């Protein structure tokens, strides 16, 4: 697909527990292709990234795939591991994302990137969408997840840009307090972005 004919790129993000995955599903239900950064990393950890990570950290690969738990332990033990890992994985993720965009035949593509603003990926988007909910609802959603603790929740939040800052930087914001209003907002946004 040439640059002139490429789809409109909408970067979707939101802090943990804000309803990003549910919102991405709403776009999919409307027939909008959604590329998921987390899913891309999972694919890479079972494919292209395996030999590269095995060459650097053999203990992080088991049964032909990257063992995420072992990788987390390596990162926790040595602060230098994360930037080295990112240098391996980020170009592969970028390639996966570009392949998805190139294969798209629709007018709109949603790129679901948890750390969209934090990584500067927003600069490659035509517009950005932040999903948001009140902090107490966010906390309740996250703490309801299996194995989640207050400490882990705080750690995740410490790595993410504050919700207020994301909202201020976003082109669009959708409140995810209730499903039906969020679904209606997604529908309206798709219509806006595909009827120009």
Secondary structure, DSSP 4 states (H G I P E B T S, - for coil): --TTTPPEEEEEE--TTSSHHHHHHHHHHTT-EEEEHHHHHHHHTTTHHHHHHHHH-GGGEETTEE-HHHHHHHHHH-HHHHHHHHHHHHHHHHHHHHHHHHH--SSEEEEE-TTTTTTTGGGG-SEEEEEE--HHHHHHHHHTSTT--HHHHHHHHHTS--HHHHHHH-SEEEE-SSHHHHHHHHHHHHHHHH--
